[in-house]
Amino acid sequence: IGAARQRFLVWVAVTMAMVGAMAGPGNLTSAQDEQNRERASVTFTELNDSGLSGTAELTARRQRTEVSMQINGALGEHPTHIHAGTCADLDPNPKYPLNNVELGTTELIGMSDTVVDVPLDELLASNHLILIHESEENLDTYYACGDIVAASPAEAVAQGTGGAATPE
C-alpha cells in the first residue's frame, strides 16, 4: 500500500506541475491586462489660460462607466463631455455628456461624478478624451482637455485592483 500511495502522490504532483505549466505566464499577463481595462484615467491640460487642471478616474461598472473628476481652479460651472479623438485631434461633437464641473466653495476645487451608458472597454477600444468647456454659452472655448488612457499595472495595484475583480 505504501508504494501505491507514493506513486499516486507523484502522479498528482506531476499532473499539477503540467497544468501550471500550461497556464503559463501568458495567462497571468492576460489577467492583468483585463484588470487594467477595468480602470482608466485622465490628466487634464489647461487650455486658453483657463487656470484649470486636474484628473479624472474612469471605472468599469458592467456595461456602464463611472467618471469621477476633480478639477482645480474650476470657478463657476463648466460643461464637460467625452469626445472621440485625442486632445491633439478631437471631434468637436460630444459623444457622452458628463455632469458639469461645479465650484461652490472658495477652495477652487470642482468635482463631477457621472455614470455614462457606455462600457469602459468601448471607450478604450479607440481614442477618446474628456473636454471641459468655458460655459453653456461658449462651448467653442475649451478650458481643459485630457486623453482617456487605460490604467497601467502599477496604477491598478495602487488603486487596489491588482487582485480579483470586484463586481459592481
Salt bridges, closest charged atoms under 4 A:
GLU66 OE1 - ARG61 NE 2.96
ASP117 OD1 - ARG64 NE 2.97
GLU168 OE1 - ARG61 NH1 3.50
